[in-house]
Structures are given as structure tokens and as C-alpha cells.
Amino acid sequence: MSNSRQYNIAAHVRQTCNILGLSPARVLARCGLDAGFLDSTDTGVDASTYFALWTAFATESEDSELPLTLGCGVSHGPFQPALLAFSASPDIYTGLKRLAVFKPLCAPIRLELSETDTCFSAAFATEDDHTMPTVMAMTEVIFFLDLARTFTAHYVVPQVIHLPDPTHVTPAYRDYIGAPIEKGRLPGIIFTMEDARRPLISADTDFYRIVEQDLLVKLENLTGGNQISNRVRRVLTEMLPAGTVSAGQVSARLGVSKRSLQRKLRDESTSFQAVLNETRASLALTYLRDQKLSAEETSHLLAYRDPNSFYRAFQVWTGMTPAEARNAPIN
């Protein structure tokens, strides 16, 4: 099924053309877009046009080091909210996990993460199997490495870089990477686990919570936020800290009958109890790991009056005790 999502890229086009000294009108014309496109804040482009714009940047530019020029500049320029979520994270590992969730807000790209005991890998896959332009693939790698170096204040050197077409790699590009560059199915970057766990100097849990709420709303709007299960999840997140939560209370907040709520959840192959458990499990991990709350405090915020009931439920959800979960990486 084709991807019908629209990506608001006008600000990115203006910024990129300014950095490269390009005519926005010429870049847009190569993609069949009118110059007035940049005057609208609401008009987006589909995935095909998004990638075509990257090809247009490369065609119009005479910069032989375009990936370095663009990739090294973005983390110092105006932030998109998803990048704020990265910068507020405790370490590279957590930041990339968060970016993997929110990357679809920025571009038709999926961030595919994998890990072993010794390394942490991030690969960049396109939506609907589009071909990522080589210049964009090379820029993405530089951008993520620049993020790691900027926000750790450490000269992070990856284990290896993968590019589908490494024939365009220049000596300057190779010097910046400082690691082997190999041909791979997807562009990607592999960090040692030691570097992945390196703390970010900009970490701010309170700020992340503020950013996260805005991002989650935008993501749900992009990926099906009208689903009743997502709406229930949002209401539960607001209601749980206040005390007891029931299907009747949630249905009243949503303006539907309890029976209608249960029927709509069944239509999505779930139930109120399942969504409640998923929401509690997700919030519990956030409270325990990010906010460093005690198990007793967490149980109260999840509307458990008996902490022992929370302990038992948490072990069913995660297979861990609250103490184990606080210190264990969550995949």
C-alpha cells in the first residue's frame, strides 16, 4: 500500500538552499513545485517528492562535500521537535530509541535499530521501498554522527559505516567519519555499546516529558491517532495519577457509552483491560527508569492502592521486578 503521508518540508528547503546558496525556485521547479510552495506552512509533499528534492539539491549544488556541509550543520541550526527529544535524552542509546519512534514526523524514513552486547546499530530504511538518493544517505550518516559528537561533547568514532553506494565517498568525508566505510543494503551507523551509553550533556527528563506529549499527538495524527485505542491511552495517561480508573470513567471522558467503547475496542482487536495494562506498563517504565521514582510512588501514580498488586502486575507485563527494570536496558 502506498504511503499517503505528507511531510512539511518548506522550512527545510529554505534552510538547505540558504546553506548551499541555491535558488529555491530552481530547486522546486526540478520537482514540479511552484515557488509559492514555500509561502505555505500547511502544504506538505509525499515521499516521492521528498526524495526528489534531495536529488534536486545535489543537482543544483556545486558543493563537492555537500553531505558534510549539510550533515554537520543541522544539529547546530533550528531544531525540529523530534531532535529536541533526542537532545533531552540521557544517552545516545535512549535518544536514538526515541528518534526511531518520532522520525516519521520528519521524513519518510524508518530508523531500524539493533544491538548486541558490544554494539548498537542504526540503519535508515525508506517508506514504501523508495530509493534514498545517495547524497541523502551520506548526509543522514554524517548528521547522526554529528548529533552523537555534539551532544556528548566527545569525539565519538563509529565502529563502521554502511552505504549502499560508497563510490561517492571523498577523502574529507572519510576523514570526518574516522572509521571503515563499507557497502551495505541500507545506509547506517554502528556505535560501540560504550559510546551508545555515553551521556548527553543536554539531558533533561522534565523537558523531554513536555516535548514528548506534543510529539505523541503529532505522531498519532500522522499514523492513525483517531483510533479509539489511542484516544483511550491518552485519557488513561491523564487520569491514572488521580486514582481509580474504569471503563465507565474513560467512556464518559470520550463522550461515548461504555458499551460503544468496548465495541470499538473489539473492532481494533483489543479491550479496555489490554489498553489499560499496556498504558500502565509503559508509564511504569518511564516512572522507574527516567524519573527514578520508587516502586511505591509508581504504584500510586498508576492507581494501585496496594503496592503488592503493582509488583505482581509489573512482573507479568515485563518479566522483571521494578528494581530490575530500573537498571535494565529496555529494547
ZITA-V655647 format. One record per residue. RES is the residue in one small letter. PSI is psi in radians with two decimals (999 if undefined). BURIAL is I if it has 9 or more other ideal C-beta (glycine too) atoms within 8 Angstrom, else O. Layout:
BEGIN
res=(RES | RES)
psi=(PSI | PSI)
burial=(BURIAL | BURIAL)
END
This chain:
BEGIN
res=(m | s | n | s | r | q | y | n | i | a | a | h | v | r | q | t | c | n | i | l | g | l | s | p | a | r | v | l | a | r | c | g | l | d | a | g | f | l | d | s | t | d | t | g | v | d | a | s | t | y | f | a | l | w | t | a | f | a | t | e | s | e | d | s | e | l | p | l | t | l | g | c | g | v | s | h | g | p | f | q | p | a | l | l | a | f | s | a | s | p | d | i | y | t | g | l | k | r | l | a | v | f | k | p | l | c | a | p | i | r | l | e | l | s | e | t | d | t | c | f | s | a | a | f | a | t | e | d | d | h | t | m | p | t | v | m | a | m | t | e | v | i | f | f | l | d | l | a | r | t | f | t | a | h | y | v | v | p | q | v | i | h | l | p | d | p | t | h | v | t | p | a | y | r | d | y | i | g | a | p | i | e | k | g | r | l | p | g | i | i | f | t | m | e | d | a | r | r | p | l | i | s | a | d | t | d | f | y | r | i | v | e | q | d | l | l | v | k | l | e | n | l | t | g | g | n | q | i | s | n | r | v | r | r | v | l | t | e | m | l | p | a | g | t | v | s | a | g | q | v | s | a | r | l | g | v | s | k | r | s | l | q | r | k | l | r | d | e | s | t | s | f | q | a | v | l | n | e | t | r | a | s | l | a | l | t | y | l | r | d | q | k | l | s | a | e | e | t | s | h | l | l | a | y | r | d | p | n | s | f | y | r | a | f | q | v | w | t | g | m | t | p | a | e | a | r | n | a | p | i | n)
psi=(2.36 | 2.69 | 2.02 | 0.14 | 2.62 | 2.44 | 2.15 | 1.85 | 0.08 | -0.81 | -0.65 | -0.71 | -0.79 | -0.79 | -0.79 | -0.76 | -0.64 | -0.75 | -0.73 | -0.11 | 0.66 | 2.77 | 2.03 | -0.65 | -0.71 | -0.73 | -0.82 | -0.68 | -0.61 | -0.36 | 0.16 | 0.41 | 2.48 | 2.65 | -0.46 | -0.16 | -0.64 | -0.23 | -0.20 | 2.30 | -0.17 | -0.31 | 2.22 | -3.11 | 2.75 | 3.10 | -0.72 | -0.78 | -0.62 | -0.87 | -0.57 | -0.59 | -0.65 | -0.70 | -0.66 | -0.70 | -0.82 | -0.66 | -0.72 | -0.47 | 2.56 | 0.15 | 1.96 | -0.26 | 0.69 | -0.77 | -0.66 | -0.73 | -0.78 | -0.77 | -0.59 | -0.20 | -0.43 | -0.71 | -0.21 | -0.08 | -2.84 | 2.32 | 2.53 | 2.66 | -0.63 | -0.59 | -0.50 | -0.65 | -0.67 | -0.86 | -0.43 | 0.03 | 2.78 | -0.49 | 3.02 | -0.77 | -0.94 | -0.68 | -0.73 | -0.59 | -0.73 | -0.72 | -0.59 | -0.58 | -0.75 | -0.09 | -0.64 | -0.31 | -0.47 | -0.63 | 2.80 | 1.00 | 2.44 | 2.33 | 1.92 | 2.02 | 2.52 | 2.80 | 2.72 | -3.02 | -0.42 | -0.22 | 2.82 | 2.14 | 2.46 | 2.11 | 2.62 | 1.90 | 2.57 | 2.70 | 2.52 | 0.46 | 0.53 | 2.74 | 2.13 | 2.21 | 2.50 | -0.74 | -0.62 | -0.73 | -0.79 | -0.63 | -0.71 | -0.75 | -0.82 | -0.74 | -0.82 | -0.60 | -0.69 | -0.69 | -0.84 | -0.77 | -0.71 | -0.81 | -0.07 | -0.21 | 0.66 | 2.48 | 1.46 | 2.25 | 2.10 | 2.84 | -0.76 | 2.68 | 2.44 | 2.38 | 2.36 | -0.57 | 1.56 | 0.12 | -0.30 | 0.09 | 2.24 | 2.87 | -0.68 | -0.69 | -0.80 | -0.70 | -0.69 | -0.73 | -0.87 | 0.35 | 2.89 | 2.46 | 2.05 | 2.72 | 2.33 | 2.82 | -0.71 | 2.57 | 2.49 | 2.99 | 2.38 | 2.11 | 2.66 | 2.67 | -0.52 | -0.77 | -0.66 | -0.56 | 0.11 | 2.27 | 2.59 | 2.38 | -0.26 | 0.17 | 2.33 | 1.69 | -0.73 | -0.75 | -0.69 | -0.69 | -0.65 | -0.84 | -0.71 | -0.74 | -0.76 | -0.73 | -0.71 | -0.69 | -0.79 | -0.69 | -0.72 | -0.66 | -0.58 | -0.63 | 0.30 | 0.70 | -0.22 | -0.09 | 2.40 | -0.57 | -0.66 | -0.66 | -0.69 | -0.73 | -0.74 | -0.75 | -0.73 | -0.72 | -0.62 | -0.61 | -0.52 | -0.80 | -0.32 | -0.24 | -2.51 | 2.51 | 2.32 | 2.88 | -0.62 | -0.74 | -0.73 | -0.75 | -0.63 | -0.72 | -0.60 | -0.15 | 0.51 | 2.84 | 2.76 | -0.72 | -0.73 | -0.71 | -0.82 | -0.67 | -0.77 | -0.63 | -0.68 | -0.65 | -0.43 | 0.26 | 0.69 | -3.01 | 2.91 | -0.76 | -0.66 | -0.77 | -0.67 | -0.80 | -0.76 | -0.74 | -0.78 | -0.74 | -0.79 | -0.79 | -0.66 | -0.77 | -0.67 | -0.81 | -0.74 | -0.75 | -0.80 | -0.70 | -0.09 | 0.64 | 2.75 | 2.87 | -0.64 | -0.76 | -0.72 | -0.77 | -0.66 | -0.76 | -0.35 | 0.24 | 0.56 | 2.13 | -0.37 | 1.94 | -0.54 | -0.59 | -0.67 | -0.78 | -0.84 | -0.78 | -0.72 | -0.69 | -0.61 | -0.74 | -0.77 | -0.26 | 0.21 | 2.80 | 2.81 | -0.68 | -0.72 | -0.70 | -0.58 | -0.56 | -0.12 | 2.45 | 2.36 | 2.10 | 999)
burial=(O | O | I | O | I | O | I | I | I | I | O | O | I | I | I | I | I | O | I | I | O | I | O | I | O | I | I | I | I | I | I | O | I | O | I | O | I | I | O | O | O | O | I | O | I | I | I | O | I | I | I | I | I | I | I | I | I | I | O | I | I | O | O | O | I | I | I | I | I | I | I | I | I | I | I | O | O | O | O | O | I | I | I | I | I | I | I | I | I | O | I | I | I | I | I | I | I | I | I | I | O | I | I | I | I | I | O | I | I | I | I | I | I | O | I | O | O | O | I | I | I | I | I | I | O | I | I | O | O | I | O | I | I | I | I | I | I | I | I | I | I | I | I | I | I | I | I | I | I | I | I | I | O | O | O | I | O | I | O | I | I | I | I | I | O | O | O | O | I | O | O | O | I | I | O | I | I | O | I | O | I | I | O | I | O | I | I | I | I | I | I | I | I | O | I | I | I | I | O | I | O | O | I | O | I | O | I | I | O | O | I | I | O | I | I | I | I | I | I | I | O | I | O | O | I | O | I | I | I | I | I | I | I | I | I | I | I | O | I | I | O | O | O | O | I | O | I | O | I | I | I | O | O | I | O | O | O | O | O | I | I | I | O | I | I | I | O | I | O | O | O | I | O | O | I | I | I | I | I | I | I | O | I | I | I | I | I | I | I | I | O | O | O | O | I | O | I | I | I | O | I | I | I | I | O | O | I | O | I | I | I | O | I | I | I | O | I | I | O | I | O | I | O | O | I | I | O | O | O | O | O)
END
